[in-house]
Amino acid sequence: MWKAKLNRHFAKLIPALRISTFLILWNGLFHSFTLAILLFWSLTSERVSALNRMTNLNQFLSENQILFATLSSVSALIFFKDHLQEVWRNRRSGLTELFRSGLRGAGFGTLLMLALILKGDYDFLGFSTQINLNFLAAYAWIFRAFLILCFIFSTEFLTRVVLHQRLTTVRSQLILENLTLILIYSIWFSPKPGEILSLALCFLVFRSFWSSAGFLASFFILIHAILGLNFFENETVGIFQLRGNRLDESILQNRHLQTLLLILLLLIRYAKVRLRKESRNP
């Protein structure tokens, strides 16, 4: 009896597993293809020594990880362009939810940084003047913010919309969607255990496309593009200058962030459960 139930449940998961496997393989192949091209270009260059070639290659990869990850996720949308019509039909209600969740993400990031500054984990050094930089370098944070926005929206669309439609139970949605997202991030950014934990908590806070995309995009843009904090070992110059006590530590490894995310997750789940009880017992 239990074998028949397990087979039926697995049969329902097969379409979703195919899409999840395709998304992971697509990003893995795109990453390998990009790395192969850059490695070939580095090894065939005769202007610099071999050691400098590899050093320049590693630096170029670390500075452009977000760019390559965005190109991979956006290019995968070609195979699921029919699902974009559904999102476009629900754009009015979705944009309202996107705006609200974006404010939540920006507010959460602002409160987090104020708490870390007051605690002494980070020092506020002032505004970034960037007088000696050219125009593109001075406003590179805008390009970074755009890349993060595109990457978040494309990955969230592929999982929260395309993959979500193939899943029938809440448990399977909770596991497979978040696992797929974590694996996609792991392919491009090689996160450490602390960063994986922060990502998992971020993905669990909001599970719909509009709310999750708005929260993650505003939060990541704030901490990386605007504040210029270390983000998956990616460094950039933001509008503000903050310096942490541990310069090599990513903000997603911070234990205070993980604690606040856990508290936020529990509060949101508690509010949803209470609303359901009130709707059942008016």
N, C-alpha and C positions, 0 to 999 in steps of 0.2 A: 504493500500500500504506500509506504513512504517513498519507495523507489519511483512509483508512478507519479507522485506529487512532485518529486525532485526533477523528474524528466520534463514534466509539463512546465514547471517554473523555469528550467534551463532553456526550454524551447522558446519561451517568451523573451528570454534575454538575448537570444542569438542575434536578432537584428541590431540591438543596441551594442552588443559586443563587436559586431562587424564595424560599426561606425567608430567606436572607441579605438579599435585596433588600427583602422585606417588613419585616424587623426594622429595617433602616436607614431605610426610608421611614416606618415607624411612629414611630420616635424623631424623625425630621426634622419630620414633620407635627405631632407632639405639641409639639415645641419651638416651631414657628412659631405654633401655636394659642395656646400659653401666652404667648408674646411679644406676640401681637396683642391678647390680652385685657388684659395689663398695660399695654401702650402706650395702648390706648383708655382705660383707667381713669386713666392718668397725664395724658393730654391733656384729658380732660373735667373734671378736678378744677380748681376755681377758687379754692381756698383758698391756693395757693402760686403763685409765679411759674413761668414756663415753664422757666427754668434750674434752679430747685430741683426741678421735676417730673422732669426728665431725670436729675438727680443722684440723687434718691431712687429712681428706677426702676433705675438702674445698681447702686446699693447694694443694693436689694432683690433683684435678680437674682443678684448675686454671693453674697449671704448664703443664698439658697435654691436654688442650682443643684442641690445634692444632693437636695433634696426633690422638685423637679420631675423630675429624672432617675429617681428611684426610682418615682414615680408612673407614669412612662412605661413603665419596664421591667416593673413589677408588673402593669400593665393589659394588657400584651401576653401575659401568661400565660393570659388567658381563652381565647385562640385555640388554646392547646396544653395544655389542662388534662388531656387524656387521657394525656399523657406523665408527669404527676405520679404516676400509679399505679405506673409502673416504678420511680421513685425511692423511693416508699413501700415497695415490696416488698423493695428492697435496703437498707432503712434500717439494719438491724443491722450489717452489714459496713461500710456507708457512714459511719455515725456514728463507728465506730472510726477509720476513715481520716480523717474530718473532725477528730476530736480530735487526732490525731497531727500532721496538717498545720497545724492551728491553733497547736499548741505550737511547731512549726517557724517559723511566721510571726512569733509573738510573740518567740521567742528571737532570730530574725534581726534584727527591729527593735530589740530591746534592745541586742544587740551592736553594731549599726550606730550607735545614738545614743551609746553609751559611747565608741566609737572616735572619733566626730565631736567629742564633748565633750573627750576627752583631746587630740585634735589641735588644738583651738582654734577649729573652725568654728562651734561652738555653745557658749553659756554657760548653765550651769544656775543659775537665779535662785531656786529654791526651790519651795515648794508654793503653789498658788493658793488664797488664803484666801476671797475673794469674800464678805466680811462685809457689804458695802453693797449687794449684789445681792439681788433677790427670789428666791423659791424656783425659779421656772422658769428664770431666767437663771443661777442658781448651778448647776443640774443640767442645763443644756442639752447638756452633753457626752454624757449618756446618750441623749438623743434623736438626737444626731449619730451615735452609735455604732449605734443601731438603724437609722437610714436607710442608713448604709454597709453594714450587714449585709444589709438587704433588697435594696439595689441590686446588691451583689456576687452574692448567691445567685440573683436573678432573671436577671441577664445571663449568669452562668455556666450556669444551667439552659438558657436559650434556645440557647446555643451548644454547650456540652459534651454536652448530652443531645439536644435537638430537632434541631439542625443536624448533630450528629455522626452520627446514625443515617442521614442521607442521603448521607454521604460513604463512599467505598469504599476509598480508599488513604490511607496515612499522610501522604503528601505533601500531598494535597488537604485533609486535616484540619488539618495544620500551617498551611497558608496561609490557607484560607478562614475557619476559626474565629477565628484571631487577627486577621485583617484586619477581620472583622465587629466584633469587640470594640473594636478601635482606632477604627473609624469611629463606633461608638456613643458612645464616650468623647469623640471629637472633636466630635460634634454638641453635646454638653452643656457641655463644659469648655474647648473650644478649646485643647488642650495645645500647648506649644511643642515644637520638635524634640527637646530633651533629655528632656522628659516622655514623648514618644512612644517614644523609645528605652527608657526605664525600663519603660514599660507593656509593650512587646514582650518584654523580658527576663522580666518578671513572668509573662506569659502562657505563656512557653516553659518555665518552671521545672517546673510541674505541668500536665498536660494532661487529667486526668480531672476530673469534676465535683466530687466530694467533696474531693479533695486540693487542687485549684486554689481552690475557694471558701473552704476553711478557711484556706489560707495567705494569700490576698489580704485576706480579711475581717479576720483578726487583725492583719495587718501594717498595713493602712490605718487601722483603729480605733486602734491603738497610736500611730501617728505623728500622726494628726489629732485624734481625739476626746480621747485621754488626754494626749498631749504638746502638743496645740494648735499644731502646726506648719502652715505654709502648705501647702495642698494644692489644686493647680489654682487658685491665686489665691483660695482660700476660707480665710478666717481665722476662728478660733474660740478660745475660752478653754478650755484643758484643765485637768486636775488639777495638772500640773506646768507650770512657767514656764521655757521655753527661748527664748533669743534668738540668732538667727544673725547672722553678720557682714554678710550681705546680706539685709535684711529682706524685699525684694521677691521673693526667689528661692524657688521651690517646692522642697520636699525631693526631689521626683522629678527635678529638674535636677542634683542633686548627682552629681559624677563618681565619688565614692567609692562611692555606692550602686550605680551602674551597674557598676562594677568588681566589687563583691562579688556582685551578681546574676549576672554572667557567670561568676565562679568557682563559685558555687553551682550554676549550670546545668551547667557542665562536670563537676563532681563527681557530680551526680545521673546524668547521662548515662553517665559512666564506670562508676558502680556498676551501672546497669541492664545495660550491655553485658557486664560481667564476670559478672553473675548468669546471663545468658542462656548464656554460654559454659560456665559450670559446670553448668548444667542439661542442656546437650547432651552434655557430656563428664563424666559422673559418675565 
